[in-house]
Amino acid sequence: MYKLFCDTNCELWHTEAEALGLNVIRMPYVLDGQEYFYDLGKETDFAHFYKRMLEGAVPTTSAINEQNYIDYFEPVLKEGRDIYYITFSHKLSATFESMDRAIAALKEKYPDRTIRTFDTKSISLGAGYQVRIAAEKYNAGATMDELDACLAEARDRTHVYFVVDDLIYLKRGGRISAVTAAFGKLLGIKPLITVVPDGSLKSVGKIKGSKKVFAEFISLMKKNGFDKNMRVEVLQADCPETGDGFIAALKDEFGDIKIDYQIVGPVIASHCGPGTLGLIFYGNKKNG
């Protein structure tokens, strides 16, 4: 039997990752000169992290190196077991260059072992949504090929949208231009951003004022065939009042649906900033 891996950029909460039996690769961030590795909220000081951001601290993220991947994978291969690693979008990080080098070295050392990866082409709980579906199949005894098939389906049906409160964080990360950032801040415009099928981020609209965000999110759920039998993921980056308001709006609109609600972790928040509201749901095929 193989072992199932994911990384903390999938943002599943630590209790769920543990319950699903996932092997988790921790992704790094640096705050005030100190490096941390995100632990899916187990011991994370979210209050301190967001307080420092609001005070002007600029957290950064980086790729983990080849040896880090080897340290995660080699003990499993030594046991005579294979590896299936579900990753966040390869379009959004250079870390997978290190991963590819590590895998090549390990395959040379362990030629009889298999290391398979699957690119969710998503980020945060857009990736985590797919990890959860795959983990449930894995725990039911699915083969790697069966995981490939179920993940390909889930990837096409997982929709991710978010709005940010301040465009400066996306500008720093190179996601938008300086001109766009200045224009949006001047007019109080919140960009509506999604993860497109190739795994990159794209602005698909502009929303003027917070009150219109909830209505726009709900409209997108309807437009994209939201499956009420599946979970809805709501994330907030140090804006619980906004998140609570959106949860209430979802319940008013759709009634008794399953909603997971949590805070955005430091790695993702380093790029989107405080005040971000995110929505993930299962709907129609994006490529269909």
Order of alpha helices (4+ residues) and beta strands (2+ residues): beta-alpha-beta-beta-beta-alpha-beta-alpha-beta-alpha-beta-alpha-alpha-beta-alpha-alpha-beta-beta-alpha-beta-alpha-beta-alpha-beta
